[in-house]
C-alpha cells in the first residue's frame, strides 16, 4: 500500500497542483500585498503538500485495515513486487533516453557495459518503450541538434 501511495502522491500531487494552484494563488493574493511568482510557487507547493499528506493518511488507514485483516504479509510481498516493478520501469526509461548518447560516445565498448549482466536486457527491453514515447527524437535528430565546438 505504501509503494502505491508514493506513486499516487507524486502523480496526483503534480496533477492536482497544476489544476488548483491558480485558485490557491487567488486566495493568497488577497492576503499578500504584492503577489508574484513567489506566491504562485508557494501555491503549487501548498497544494502538492496537501495532496501528499492526504494520500499518506489514507495509506496509513488502509495499512491498518490490512493489518486487522491479517494481510500484512500479503501487503509486504505485493509492496516489494510493486517497488521492484517501479524501479525496473525507471531503469528502462533511463536506458531508453540515454541510449542515443551512450551509443554515439562509444561508451558500449567500456568494460562496465560489456561485462554487465543486466544492461543488455535493459537495452533490449527499453526498445519496447519506443511505442509509448512517439515524441522521442531519433538518435540522428538528437545528434544533429548538438552544436559543434570549434577549438
N, C-alpha and C positions, 0 to 999 in steps of 0.2 A: 504494500500500500504506500509506503514511504517513497519508493522509487517512482511510482506512478505519480504521486503527489508532487514530487520535484519537477517532473516534466510538465505536468498540468499547471503548476505555479508559474514556471518560466514562460511557457507559451501563452497561458491565459493572462498572466500579468502584462505581457507586452501588448496583447490584443486589446485588453480592457483599458490599459493606459492610453493606447492610441485612440480609442473610441471616446473616452471620457475626460481626457486631460484638459481639453478646452473648456468643459463645464466647470471643472475644479479651478482652472485659471480664472474664469469669470467670477467665481465665488471669492477667490483670494484677492482679486483686483479691487474688490470693494473695501478691503481692509488694509491694502498696501498703497502707500502714496504714489509711487512711480513703478507700476508693474512693467516688467520687461521680460527679456529672455530668461533671466534667473527665476522669475516667478513661473514661467512656463515649464522650465526644467523641474522646479520644485513640485509642480502639479503632477508631472509624469511620475516622479519618484514617489509621491504620496499615494497615487492610485496603484502603482505597481506594488508598493509595500503592503497596502491594504489587501490586495488580491492574494499575495503570497501568505500573509497571516491567516486570512480566511481559509485558504486551501489547506494550510498546515493544521489548523484547528479541526477542520473536518477530517483530515487524515488521521489525526490522533484519536478522534472519536471512533472512526472506523477500525483502527487498530485495536482499540479497547474492546469493541464489539466482537472482533475476530478472536480476541483473547478469551472472551466469555464463551464463545462457541467452540473453543479448543481447536482453533485453526491456526494457531501461532506458527507451527512448523510449516504448514502449507504456505502461510504468508511469507515466511523467510525463504523458502525454496523458490516460490514464484518471484519474490523480490530479487533474489540472486540471478535468476534467469533473465528477468527484465533488465536488470543492471548490465548483465553481460551483453544482451542484445543491443542495448543503448550504446555501450562502449564500442561494440563492433560496427554499428552504424556510423558513429563518429569517425572511427578509423577509416572506414570505406569512403566516406565523404572527403576526408583529408587526402587520402590517397588519390581519389579521383581528381581533385583540383590541383594537387601538387605534381601529378604525373607529367604534364607537359614541361614543367620547369626542370624536373629531375631528368627527364629524357634528353632535353636539349643540352644540359650541362654534363652529360656523360657520367652522371652520378651512379648509374646502374652498374658501372664497372668497378666501383669501390667494393671492398670486401664485406662491408656491413650489409649491403644489398644482395651481393652474390651468395653469401653464406647464410642469409636469413632463411628460416624455415617458414615463416608466416607471410613475409612480404610478397612472394609470388602469388599466393592465394588472395591477398588483399588486392593486388594489381588485377588479377583475373576477374574477381567479382565486382571490382569497382566499375568495370565497364557496363555492368547491368544498370548502374545509376544513370547512364547516358540518356536513357528514355525519359527519366524524371527531370533531367536538367537540360532540356532542349535549348535553353538560352545560353548554355556554356559555350563560349567560343572555342573553336578548334585550336590545336597547338600552333598551327601555322598562323592563324589570325593573331593569337597572343604574341607570338614572336615577331610578327610584322609590326605590332604596336610598340615594341620596345625600341626606344631611340638608340642609335649607335653613338658610342662615345669616341670622339677622336682625341688622340693624345698628341 
